[in-house]
């Protein structure tokens, strides 16, 4: 029987990299979709050393055609996608008086809209027991006005996860947003590795206890 597969969208050196490592340590093979070739190369070496088979693609996930193709190719290669993890968001330091409509829509296209693109590409390769996970943030409820678009993205993607979960539940596929209620740090409860642990716990929750939003407060 083939190993389970996680596809990490928005793969980088922070939480997403920790998620990839956590799942690799649990016996998953890994697909990485990110924008920085050097970062992906480092992750590939790390994950392969942990015993995972790894595929990767350098893609701007707001390019719908390229993002769909990248995820589809990964699904065709592995024959399955068991977990789709979505991590991207845009941090633009502009308050509501300086943020333009076009900038807001550009950021939402990355932090919310791209989830639709990769989900629709992954769905043909997902079956009952499959999971969709998203790195959420307390910015959804407590936005910082100095980066106004981030709160909109995090509120929007959490809302979308609720809809995805309701849409796919009948097929045995569930979706969850883990709301990180703290600031990422190198030590303490909010290191990327600790957040990745919370995401693992959320994804592996028994369906009888399933919630489409799980807060992580450390």
C-alpha contacts under 8 A as a table, 3 or more apart, distances in Angstrom:
res1	aa1	res2	aa2	distance
3	X	27	X	6.86
3	X	28	X	5.95
3	X	29	X	6.44
4	X	27	X	7.23
4	X	28	X	4.96
4	X	29	X	6.23
4	X	80	X	7.55
4	X	81	X	7.29
4	X	82	X	5.96
5	X	28	X	5.23
5	X	29	X	4.77
5	X	30	X	5.66
5	X	31	X	7.43
5	X	78	X	7.57
5	X	80	X	6.67
5	X	81	X	5.22
5	X	82	X	5.28
5	X	83	X	6.51
6	X	20	X	7.69
6	X	23	X	7.39
6	X	28	X	6.54
6	X	29	X	6.43
6	X	30	X	5.07
6	X	31	X	6.21
6	X	81	X	6.10
6	X	82	X	5.85
6	X	83	X	4.55
6	X	84	X	5.79
6	X	85	X	7.19
7	X	30	X	5.79
7	X	31	X	4.38
7	X	32	X	5.89
7	X	33	X	7.50
7	X	71	X	7.84
7	X	81	X	6.93
7	X	83	X	6.34
7	X	84	X	5.00
7	X	85	X	6.14
8	X	11	X	5.78
8	X	16	X	6.79
8	X	19	X	7.95
8	X	20	X	6.78
8	X	30	X	7.40
8	X	31	X	6.11
8	X	32	X	5.07
8	X	33	X	6.15
8	X	84	X	6.22
8	X	85	X	4.81
8	X	86	X	6.24
8	X	87	X	7.55
9	X	16	X	7.91
9	X	32	X	6.29
9	X	33	X	4.79
9	X	34	X	6.41
9	X	84	X	7.58
9	X	85	X	6.01
9	X	86	X	4.93
9	X	87	X	6.00
9	X	88	X	7.06
10	X	16	X	6.95
10	X	32	X	7.77
10	X	33	X	5.80
10	X	34	X	4.83
10	X	35	X	7.43
10	X	61	X	7.92
10	X	86	X	6.53
10	X	87	X	5.14
10	X	88	X	4.84
11	X	16	X	5.20
11	X	17	X	6.02
11	X	32	X	5.83
11	X	33	X	5.69
11	X	34	X	4.79
11	X	35	X	7.84
11	X	40	X	7.26
11	X	87	X	7.27
12	X	15	X	7.58
12	X	16	X	5.79
12	X	17	X	5.42
12	X	34	X	6.70
12	X	36	X	7.71
12	X	39	X	6.20
12	X	40	X	6.97
13	X	16	X	6.85
13	X	17	X	5.09
13	X	18	X	7.61
13	X	39	X	6.71
13	X	43	X	7.83
14	X	17	X	5.44
14	X	18	X	6.42
14	X	192	X	5.77
15	X	18	X	5.01
15	X	19	X	6.09
15	X	87	X	7.97
15	X	192	X	4.44
15	X	193	X	6.83
15	X	195	X	6.75
15	X	196	X	6.27
16	X	19	X	4.97
16	X	20	X	6.23
16	X	87	X	6.31
16	X	192	X	7.97
16	X	196	X	7.71
17	X	20	X	5.08
17	X	21	X	6.28
17	X	43	X	6.92
18	X	21	X	5.07
18	X	22	X	6.05
18	X	192	X	5.94
18	X	193	X	5.26
18	X	196	X	5.70
19	X	22	X	5.10
19	X	23	X	6.21
19	X	193	X	7.42
19	X	196	X	4.79
19	X	197	X	7.69
19	X	199	X	7.48
19	X	200	X	7.67
20	X	23	X	5.40
20	X	24	X	6.09
20	X	30	X	6.76
20	X	47	X	7.60
21	X	24	X	4.99
21	X	25	X	6.09
21	X	46	X	7.88
21	X	47	X	6.23
21	X	50	X	8.00
22	X	25	X	5.17
22	X	26	X	6.43
22	X	193	X	7.94
22	X	196	X	6.79
22	X	197	X	7.25
22	X	200	X	7.55
23	X	26	X	4.91
23	X	27	X	6.51
23	X	28	X	5.44
23	X	29	X	7.90
23	X	30	X	7.98
23	X	200	X	7.56
24	X	27	X	5.19
24	X	28	X	4.66
24	X	29	X	6.10
24	X	30	X	6.89
24	X	47	X	6.49
24	X	50	X	6.61
24	X	51	X	7.29
24	X	52	X	5.70
25	X	28	X	7.17
25	X	50	X	6.45
25	X	51	X	7.95
27	X	51	X	7.87
27	X	52	X	7.14
28	X	52	X	6.44
29	X	52	X	4.77
29	X	53	X	4.98
29	X	54	X	6.07
30	X	47	X	7.96
30	X	52	X	6.66
30	X	53	X	6.36
30	X	54	X	4.88
30	X	55	X	6.50
31	X	54	X	5.67
31	X	55	X	4.73
31	X	56	X	5.52
31	X	74	X	6.65
32	X	40	X	7.30
32	X	54	X	7.51
32	X	55	X	6.22
32	X	56	X	4.47
32	X	57	X	6.34
33	X	56	X	5.80
33	X	57	X	5.05
33	X	58	X	6.05
33	X	59	X	6.38
33	X	70	X	7.54
33	X	71	X	7.92
34	X	37	X	7.68
34	X	40	X	6.99
34	X	56	X	7.88
34	X	57	X	6.55
34	X	58	X	5.17
34	X	59	X	5.75
34	X	60	X	7.25
34	X	61	X	7.95
35	X	58	X	5.00
35	X	59	X	5.44
35	X	60	X	6.06
36	X	39	X	5.39
36	X	40	X	6.27
36	X	58	X	6.59
37	X	40	X	5.09
37	X	41	X	6.04
37	X	58	X	6.26
38	X	41	X	5.05
38	X	42	X	6.33
39	X	42	X	5.22
39	X	43	X	6.31
40	X	43	X	5.00
40	X	44	X	6.02
40	X	56	X	7.14
41	X	44	X	5.10
41	X	45	X	6.36
42	X	45	X	5.34
42	X	46	X	6.34
43	X	46	X	5.07
43	X	47	X	6.02
44	X	47	X	5.19
44	X	48	X	5.96
44	X	54	X	6.23
44	X	55	X	7.84
44	X	56	X	7.83
45	X	48	X	5.27
45	X	49	X	6.19
46	X	49	X	5.24
46	X	50	X	6.62
47	X	50	X	5.05
47	X	51	X	6.70
47	X	52	X	5.65
47	X	53	X	7.68
47	X	54	X	7.07
48	X	51	X	5.08
48	X	52	X	4.90
48	X	53	X	6.08
48	X	54	X	6.65
49	X	52	X	7.34
55	X	74	X	7.13
57	X	70	X	6.37
59	X	63	X	7.72
59	X	66	X	6.54
59	X	67	X	6.27
59	X	70	X	7.56
60	X	63	X	5.58
60	X	66	X	7.38
60	X	67	X	6.91
61	X	64	X	6.47
61	X	66	X	7.22
61	X	67	X	5.02
61	X	110	X	6.91
61	X	114	X	5.94
62	X	67	X	7.32
62	X	109	X	6.29
62	X	110	X	5.63
62	X	113	X	7.76
62	X	114	X	5.81
63	X	66	X	5.47
63	X	67	X	6.00
64	X	67	X	5.20
64	X	68	X	5.96
64	X	114	X	7.49
64	X	117	X	6.15
65	X	68	X	5.28
65	X	69	X	6.10
66	X	69	X	5.14
66	X	70	X	6.13
67	X	70	X	5.16
67	X	71	X	6.34
67	X	117	X	6.96
67	X	118	X	6.53
68	X	71	X	5.41
68	X	72	X	5.96
68	X	117	X	6.15
68	X	118	X	5.87
68	X	120	X	7.81
68	X	121	X	5.24
69	X	72	X	5.03
69	X	73	X	5.99
69	X	121	X	7.62
70	X	73	X	5.28
70	X	74	X	6.41
71	X	74	X	5.12
71	X	75	X	6.25
71	X	118	X	6.46
71	X	121	X	6.00
71	X	122	X	6.20
72	X	75	X	5.06
72	X	76	X	6.10
72	X	121	X	5.56
72	X	122	X	6.38
73	X	76	X	5.05
73	X	77	X	6.06
74	X	77	X	5.12
74	X	78	X	6.21
75	X	78	X	5.33
75	X	79	X	5.35
75	X	80	X	5.55
75	X	81	X	6.09
75	X	122	X	6.75
75	X	125	X	5.79
76	X	79	X	5.14
76	X	80	X	7.52
76	X	125	X	7.78
78	X	81	X	7.51
79	X	125	X	6.46
80	X	125	X	4.75
80	X	126	X	6.09
81	X	84	X	6.94
81	X	122	X	6.79
81	X	125	X	5.38
81	X	126	X	5.23
81	X	130	X	7.37
82	X	126	X	5.96
82	X	127	X	7.43
82	X	129	X	7.35
82	X	130	X	4.66
82	X	131	X	6.25
83	X	130	X	5.80
83	X	131	X	4.74
83	X	132	X	5.65
83	X	133	X	7.35
84	X	119	X	7.53
84	X	122	X	7.55
84	X	131	X	6.42
84	X	132	X	4.79
84	X	133	X	6.26
85	X	132	X	5.88
85	X	133	X	4.73
85	X	134	X	5.75
85	X	135	X	7.96
86	X	115	X	6.67
86	X	132	X	7.77
86	X	133	X	6.23
86	X	134	X	4.80
86	X	135	X	6.65
87	X	134	X	5.97
87	X	135	X	5.35
88	X	110	X	6.55
88	X	111	X	5.45
89	X	107	X	7.26
89	X	110	X	6.07
89	X	111	X	4.20
89	X	112	X	7.90
89	X	150	X	7.20
89	X	153	X	7.08
89	X	154	X	8.00
90	X	107	X	5.54
90	X	110	X	6.82
90	X	111	X	6.39
90	X	149	X	7.81
90	X	150	X	6.49
91	X	147	X	6.60
91	X	149	X	7.47
91	X	150	X	6.00
92	X	147	X	5.56
92	X	148	X	7.82
92	X	149	X	6.92
92	X	150	X	7.39
93	X	146	X	5.64
93	X	147	X	4.47
93	X	148	X	7.64
94	X	97	X	7.81
94	X	98	X	5.73
94	X	99	X	5.32
94	X	145	X	7.79
94	X	146	X	5.34
94	X	147	X	5.02
94	X	148	X	6.40
94	X	149	X	7.87
95	X	98	X	5.52
95	X	99	X	5.83
95	X	145	X	5.29
95	X	146	X	4.48
95	X	147	X	5.66
95	X	148	X	5.37
96	X	99	X	5.23
96	X	145	X	6.97
96	X	146	X	7.87
96	X	148	X	6.09
99	X	103	X	6.43
99	X	104	X	6.78
99	X	148	X	7.67
99	X	149	X	7.93
100	X	103	X	5.14
100	X	104	X	6.24
101	X	104	X	5.08
101	X	105	X	6.18
102	X	105	X	5.15
102	X	106	X	6.06
103	X	106	X	5.00
103	X	107	X	6.23
104	X	107	X	5.22
104	X	108	X	6.17
104	X	149	X	5.75
105	X	108	X	5.00
105	X	109	X	6.01
106	X	109	X	5.15
106	X	110	X	6.70
107	X	110	X	5.26
107	X	111	X	6.14
107	X	149	X	6.69
107	X	150	X	7.82
107	X	153	X	7.24
108	X	111	X	5.05
108	X	112	X	5.27
108	X	113	X	6.31
108	X	149	X	7.50
108	X	152	X	7.44
108	X	153	X	5.43
109	X	112	X	5.71
109	X	113	X	4.44
109	X	114	X	6.03
110	X	113	X	5.92
110	X	114	X	5.37
111	X	114	X	6.59
111	X	115	X	7.55
111	X	153	X	5.34
111	X	154	X	7.27
111	X	157	X	6.93
112	X	115	X	5.69
112	X	116	X	7.55
112	X	153	X	5.95
112	X	154	X	7.73
112	X	156	X	6.25
112	X	157	X	4.90
112	X	160	X	7.71
113	X	116	X	5.53
113	X	117	X	6.94
114	X	117	X	5.00
114	X	118	X	6.37
115	X	118	X	5.41
115	X	119	X	5.89
115	X	157	X	7.91
116	X	119	X	5.17
116	X	120	X	6.01
117	X	120	X	5.48
117	X	121	X	6.38
118	X	121	X	5.04
118	X	122	X	6.01
119	X	122	X	5.04
119	X	123	X	5.89
120	X	123	X	5.34
120	X	124	X	7.84
121	X	124	X	7.01
122	X	125	X	5.63
122	X	126	X	6.58
123	X	126	X	5.13
126	X	130	X	5.71
126	X	173	X	7.77
127	X	130	X	5.56
127	X	171	X	7.37
127	X	172	X	7.28
127	X	173	X	6.82
128	X	171	X	5.78
128	X	172	X	4.22
128	X	173	X	5.36
129	X	172	X	5.51
129	X	173	X	5.44
129	X	174	X	7.56
130	X	172	X	7.09
130	X	173	X	4.76
130	X	174	X	6.66
131	X	173	X	5.58
131	X	174	X	5.05
131	X	175	X	5.65
131	X	176	X	7.88
131	X	203	X	6.51
132	X	173	X	7.77
132	X	174	X	6.29
132	X	175	X	4.41
132	X	176	X	6.30
132	X	203	X	7.82
133	X	175	X	5.72
133	X	176	X	4.96
133	X	177	X	5.77
133	X	178	X	7.55
133	X	199	X	7.41
133	X	203	X	6.87
134	X	161	X	7.81
134	X	176	X	6.38
134	X	177	X	4.66
134	X	178	X	6.35
135	X	177	X	6.06
135	X	178	X	5.57
135	X	179	X	6.78
135	X	180	X	7.48
135	X	199	X	7.87
136	X	140	X	7.84
136	X	154	X	6.10
136	X	157	X	7.81
136	X	158	X	6.84
136	X	177	X	5.55
136	X	178	X	5.07
136	X	179	X	4.20
136	X	180	X	5.86
137	X	140	X	5.99
137	X	154	X	6.15
137	X	178	X	7.54
137	X	179	X	4.65
137	X	180	X	4.66
137	X	181	X	6.29
137	X	182	X	7.99
138	X	141	X	5.53
138	X	142	X	5.82
138	X	143	X	7.43
138	X	179	X	6.01
138	X	180	X	5.84
138	X	181	X	4.87
138	X	182	X	7.05
139	X	142	X	4.75
139	X	143	X	4.27
139	X	144	X	6.87
139	X	150	X	6.85
139	X	151	X	4.66
139	X	154	X	6.41
139	X	155	X	7.57
140	X	143	X	6.14
140	X	150	X	7.93
140	X	151	X	4.74
140	X	152	X	6.67
140	X	153	X	7.53
140	X	154	X	4.80
140	X	155	X	4.21
140	X	156	X	7.89
140	X	158	X	7.91
141	X	151	X	7.36
141	X	155	X	7.19
142	X	151	X	7.46
143	X	147	X	7.82
143	X	148	X	6.76
143	X	150	X	7.39
143	X	151	X	4.85
144	X	147	X	5.80
144	X	148	X	6.26
144	X	151	X	7.24
145	X	148	X	4.81
147	X	150	X	5.89
147	X	151	X	7.63
148	X	151	X	5.88
148	X	152	X	6.89
149	X	152	X	5.09
149	X	153	X	6.19
150	X	153	X	5.06
150	X	154	X	6.21
151	X	154	X	5.16
151	X	155	X	6.00
152	X	155	X	5.25
152	X	156	X	5.89
153	X	156	X	5.05
153	X	157	X	6.01
154	X	157	X	5.25
154	X	158	X	6.11
155	X	158	X	5.30
155	X	159	X	6.25
156	X	159	X	5.15
156	X	160	X	6.18
157	X	160	X	4.92
157	X	161	X	6.13
158	X	161	X	5.08
158	X	162	X	6.57
158	X	177	X	5.96
158	X	213	X	7.49
159	X	162	X	5.29
159	X	163	X	6.68
160	X	163	X	5.11
160	X	164	X	6.15
161	X	164	X	4.92
161	X	165	X	6.02
161	X	175	X	6.03
161	X	176	X	6.28
161	X	177	X	6.45
161	X	212	X	6.89
162	X	165	X	5.20
162	X	166	X	6.33
162	X	175	X	7.29
162	X	176	X	7.54
162	X	212	X	5.78
162	X	213	X	7.65
163	X	166	X	5.17
163	X	167	X	6.07
164	X	167	X	5.04
164	X	168	X	6.12
164	X	174	X	7.77
164	X	175	X	6.35
165	X	168	X	5.40
165	X	169	X	5.71
165	X	173	X	7.38
165	X	174	X	5.04
165	X	175	X	4.63
165	X	176	X	7.27
165	X	212	X	6.53
166	X	169	X	5.43
166	X	170	X	7.84
166	X	174	X	7.92
167	X	170	X	7.23
168	X	171	X	5.43
168	X	172	X	6.71
168	X	173	X	5.25
168	X	174	X	6.27
169	X	172	X	5.04
169	X	173	X	5.23
169	X	174	X	5.53
170	X	173	X	7.38
174	X	212	X	7.67
175	X	212	X	5.80
176	X	202	X	7.18
176	X	203	X	7.25
176	X	211	X	6.84
176	X	212	X	4.19
176	X	213	X	5.36
176	X	214	X	7.09
177	X	212	X	6.15
177	X	213	X	4.81
177	X	214	X	6.29
178	X	198	X	7.55
178	X	199	X	6.44
178	X	202	X	7.36
178	X	213	X	5.85
178	X	214	X	4.79
178	X	215	X	5.62
178	X	216	X	6.52
179	X	213	X	7.02
179	X	214	X	6.08
179	X	215	X	4.59
179	X	216	X	5.77
180	X	183	X	7.82
180	X	195	X	7.44
180	X	215	X	6.25
180	X	216	X	4.96
180	X	217	X	6.48
181	X	215	X	6.84
181	X	216	X	5.83
181	X	217	X	5.04
181	X	218	X	7.85
182	X	190	X	6.56
182	X	217	X	6.59
182	X	218	X	7.80
183	X	190	X	6.44
184	X	190	X	4.94
184	X	191	X	5.63
184	X	192	X	6.75
185	X	188	X	7.07
185	X	190	X	5.58
185	X	191	X	4.97
185	X	192	X	7.49
186	X	190	X	7.63
186	X	191	X	5.25
186	X	192	X	7.74
187	X	190	X	7.04
187	X	191	X	5.69
188	X	191	X	6.22
189	X	194	X	6.22
189	X	195	X	7.98
189	X	218	X	4.84
190	X	193	X	7.96
190	X	194	X	5.96
190	X	195	X	6.19
190	X	218	X	6.45
191	X	194	X	5.25
191	X	195	X	6.38
192	X	195	X	5.10
192	X	196	X	6.06
193	X	196	X	4.95
193	X	197	X	6.25
194	X	197	X	4.99
194	X	198	X	6.44
195	X	198	X	5.00
195	X	199	X	6.31
195	X	216	X	7.62
196	X	199	X	4.97
196	X	200	X	6.14
197	X	200	X	5.04
197	X	201	X	6.20
198	X	201	X	5.06
198	X	202	X	6.18
198	X	216	X	6.74
199	X	202	X	5.03
199	X	203	X	6.08
200	X	203	X	5.19
200	X	204	X	6.11
201	X	204	X	5.29
201	X	205	X	6.12
202	X	205	X	5.30
202	X	214	X	6.95
205	X	209	X	6.57
205	X	210	X	6.26
206	X	209	X	5.49
206	X	210	X	6.29
207	X	210	X	4.79
211	X	214	X	6.56
